[in-house]
């Protein structure tokens, strides 16, 4: 299965669309890091991964989806300084 299809299956089309529009300044990198760790801890358990994603805040799910789809996006996120 292609990555795009897998991400839509995991996150849903609505979250995929949000992820595509996400800007670096909208991301809480620490929260996404925790979410990524939780998702990776469920490797090989797609039903549990989907259940986990459904419990996430929509903004966290969208950012995690974007991270999985476009790792280069995180270079831009790292350049954002929060005050």
C-alpha positions in Angstrom: 0.0 0.0 0.0 1.3 3.5 -0.9 2.2 5.9 2.0 -0.5 8.3 0.9 -3.2 5.6 1.1 -1.9 4.3 4.4 -2.0 7.8 6.0 -5.5 8.4 4.7 -6.6 5.1 6.2 -4.9 5.9 9.5 -5.9 9.6 9.8 -8.9 10.0 7.5 -9.3 12.3 4.6 -10.3 15.3 6.7 -7.1 15.2 8.7 -5.0 14.6 5.6 -6.4 17.8 4.1 -5.7 19.7 7.3 -2.1 18.3 7.3 -1.6 19.5 3.7 -2.5 23.1 4.8 -0.5 23.1 8.0 2.1 25.8 8.5 5.2 25.4 10.6 4.1 28.1 13.2 1.0 26.1 13.9 2.8 23.1 15.2 3.6 22.2 18.8 6.6 20.0 18.1 6.8 18.6 21.6 3.2 17.4 21.5 3.8 15.8 18.1 7.0 14.1 19.4 5.0 12.4 22.2 2.2 11.4 19.7 4.8 9.9 17.3 6.3 7.9 20.1 2.9 6.6 21.2 2.1 5.7 17.6 5.4 3.9 17.1 4.9 1.9 20.3 1.9 0.3 18.5 3.9 -0.7 15.4 2.2 -3.7 13.7 -1.1 -3.0 15.5 -3.1 -1.0 13.0 -6.4 -1.1 14.9 -4.8 0.2 18.0 -3.0 2.9 16.0 -6.3 4.1 14.5 -7.9 4.1 18.0 -5.0 6.2 19.3 -5.2 8.7 16.4 -8.9 9.1 17.2 -8.1 10.2 20.7 -5.7 12.9 19.6 -6.5 16.6 19.3 -7.2 17.4 15.7 -4.2 19.7 15.4 -1.8 17.0 16.8 -3.2 14.4 14.5 -2.8 16.7 11.5 0.8 17.6 12.5 1.7 13.9 13.0 0.2 13.1 9.6 2.2 15.8 8.0 5.4 14.6 9.7 4.9 11.1 8.4 4.1 12.3 4.9 6.7 15.0 4.6 9.7 14.7 7.0 11.3 17.8 5.3 8.5 19.9 6.9 10.2 19.5 10.2 13.2 21.4 9.0 10.8 24.4 8.7 9.2 23.7 12.1 12.7 23.6 13.7 13.3 27.1 12.4 10.2 28.6 14.1 11.0 30.3 17.4 8.2 30.6 19.9 8.3 33.5 22.3 
